[in-house]
Amino acid sequence: GAAPASDPERQDRIRYPMERAKLVLPFLKQAALDAIAALKDAMTYVQNGFIADIDHLQWRDNYRIADTYFAFGKQPAAQTLTELRFIEQMCRRVATQVMLRLGEFHGVPFGPPLFAIDPFNLPFPQLAFTTHKYTAAPRKKGILPNMIYLCDSADLEEPDAFRWILCHELFHYVDDETESNYLGDHGYAGDALKLPHAQRLQNADNFALFTMHAAIGRPRVSKIHWSLQFL
C-alpha cells in the first residue's frame, strides 16, 4: 500500500499517547520482574513435589496463578518445569528490553524506540500491533519491523488497560519468531482462558494476563477491559 499522507493535526494529537507509553515503562519492567518472581515460586513448588509448607504458601499460590493462564493440568512435572522456564525466559526478555530503554544497563537509553504511532490510523477495535516475520502478511509501506505501533484508539483506554495493551505487544516483540516459540494471537482476554494448553503457550495474551495478574492482582485484571469481566 501507499505510504500515508502527513496529517499535522494528528501528529500533534498523538504526542500524548507516545509520552504516556514512555511513562509506563517502569511499570512494565516491574510487572515482568514480579512475574519472574512468581514463576520462581511456581517452579519451586513443582520441584518440591507440589507441596508447600505453612511458611511458603506463596509457592502454591503462585503456581496456581500460572496454572490459571497456562493450564498445565496433570502432565509430567518435568514438562511443566520446562514450560515454566520458557515463560520465565519470555518475561525476562520483556524486562531486559524495557531496562535497556530506561538506560539501566548502559547508563543511557539504548536501542531503537519500542513505540511508534500507527501511520495508517487503523480504526477501533485495533489498539496496538507488532509486526512479525514468522506468520505476518507482507508489511505495508511505512510499517517497520521490530516496532510496537500504538493506534489512536489505545489512548481511550484507562491506565490499567493501557498497560495491559503494551504488555501484550511486548510479548509479541520478544518472541523468537520461530514455529516453536512464536507468540501469536489465538485468543484475547476471556477467550485466552478457553484455549488448549499448547495454544496458551503460544498466545501473547496468556503471557500478558499472567504478568498483569502477578503485578496488580486478579481484581484489577478483571476490570481491565469489558471482555475480561468474566475472568
N, C-alpha and C positions, 0 to 999 in steps of 0.2 A: 504494500500500500504506500501511498504518498506520505511524505513527512507532513505533520500537522502544521497549519499556519500559525504564526505567532499571535498571541492574544494578550496584549499588555495588561488589560484589566484582570484577566485570570492569573497572570504571572504575579500580580500584586496580591491577589486574593489568597493564593496558595502558599505564601511565605509563612503564614502562621502554622499550618499543619506540619511543615518541614521543621520549624523550630520546635513544635510540640513533640515531634518524633525524637529529636535530639535530646530533649529533656527527659524522655522515657528511658534512655539508655542505661542510667544507673539502676533503675528498677529491673530492666531486663537482665542485667548482669546478676543482680542479687537473686532474681527468680530462678535463673539457671543454677546458681550455687545452692539455693535451697532445694532444688530438685535433685542435684547431685548428692547432697547430704541425706535426703530421703531414700535415694537409691542405695546408698551405702548401708543404711539401716536395713533395707529390704534384703540386700544380699547377705548381711549377717544373719538375718532371720532364716533364710533358706539354708545357709551353711550350718546353722545350729539345729538343723532338723525340724524347722518350722516350730521352734519353741522359743519363747521369750519369758525370762523371769520377771518377777514383780518390779525390779529396778530398771528393766529395759523394755517396757511395753511399747516404746516407740518403734522398736524393730518390727513388731507385729503390725502396729498401726500404719507405718509407712509402707510395709508390704501390701497391706490391704488397699491403700491409696493407689499404688502402682497396679495392682490387680484389677481395680475398678476400671482403669483405662486401657489395660492391655490383655486382660482375661487369660491368665496363664493356665488356669484350670488344674487338672491333675497330671500334667505332663511330667516327665522326669525332672528332678531337681537340677541336674546338670544343664539341661536345656534352658530352664528358667534363669539360672545364673548367667549363662551365655547371653541371653536376651536382655537381662538387666544391665549387663556390661555394655551392650550395644546402645541401649537407651542412655546410659550414663555418658558414653562417648559422644552422642549427639548433643546432650546438654552441655558437655564440656566444650564442644566446638562453638556452641552459641555463646557461652561465657567468654571464650577466647576472642571471638570476633568482636564482641562488644568492648571488651577491655582494650583491644588494640585501638579502637576508635576513640576510647576515652583517654588514651595516652598512658595507660598503666604499665605497659611493657617497655616502651622506648622513651618515656618522658614527654612525648608529644604524640598527638593523634597520628596513627599510621595506617596506610592502606587507602583505597578508594572509598568514597562515601558509601554508607549502607543504603541510604534512601534517596529517592528521586520522585518527582511528581509525574504521574501518568500523562504523557504528552497528548494522548488521544481522548482524555476526559471521558472515560468509559462510564456508562450510566449505572445507577443503583440497580441491583444489589452488589455490584463489584466494589470491593472496599480496598483491596491491595492485591498485587500479584508479583510473582517472581518467575523469571524465565528459566527454562531448563534445557539441557542438551539431550537428555535421555528420551523423553517422550513428547517434548514440546513441538508444536507445529512450527513451520518457518516463521521467524520473527518479522514483525512489521518494521519498515524502515523507521528509524528513530528510537527503537527499543533496543537497549544494550543488555548483554548477558551479565550475570552476577550483580544484579541490582534489584532492590526491593522498591517497587513503584507504588506510591500512595495515590489512590483515586480521590476525587473531590468528596465523595460520599463518606469516606473514612472519617473526615473531620466532624461529621454529625454524631459520631459515637461518643458515649460518656467515657470517663477516664479508664475504667477497668476494661471496657470493651475495646478501646483503642489500644491498650497494652496487649490484650489477647490477640488482636489482629497482627500487631508487629511480631509478637512471639511466634505465632503460626507461620508467618512468612520467613522468619529466621530459620526455622527448622527446614523449610524448603532450601534456604540459602546454603545451609551447611551439609546437606546430604551428599552422598558420593556420586549421584547421577549415574549409578550403575543399576542393573536389574535387581541385584540383591539388596542394595542399600539406598534405593530411591524412595524418598518420602513424597508421596503424591496426595491426591485429594479423592479418596474413596468415599468419604462421608464427613459431614460437618456436625458439630455440636452433638445433639442427642443421637443423630444417625451414626456418629462415630462410635457410640457405645452399643450399636447393634451389629457392628462388623464382626466377622470371624477373627479369631486370634491372629492369623497370619497377616491379614489386611491391616489390623490395628498397628502392627509393627512397621507398616509402610504407609501410614496415614499421618500427615502433618498435624492434624487437629488432635489426635490422641496424645501426641507429644506436647502440644501447646496446652491442652486442657490439664494434663497431668502436672505440667510445670506451673501453671497458674494455681492449681489446687495446692501444690506444695508451698507456694509463695503466699497466697492470700486466703486459703481455706475454701471449703466447699460452699458455704453460704454465699460468699461473694461471687464465686464462679457461677453459681446457679442463676445469678442475676445479670450476668454479663450481657446477655442478648436474649431476646424473646424466645429464640429457638432452644435456649438452654434451660428453660423454666422447669423441664421435667427431669433434670439430672437428679 
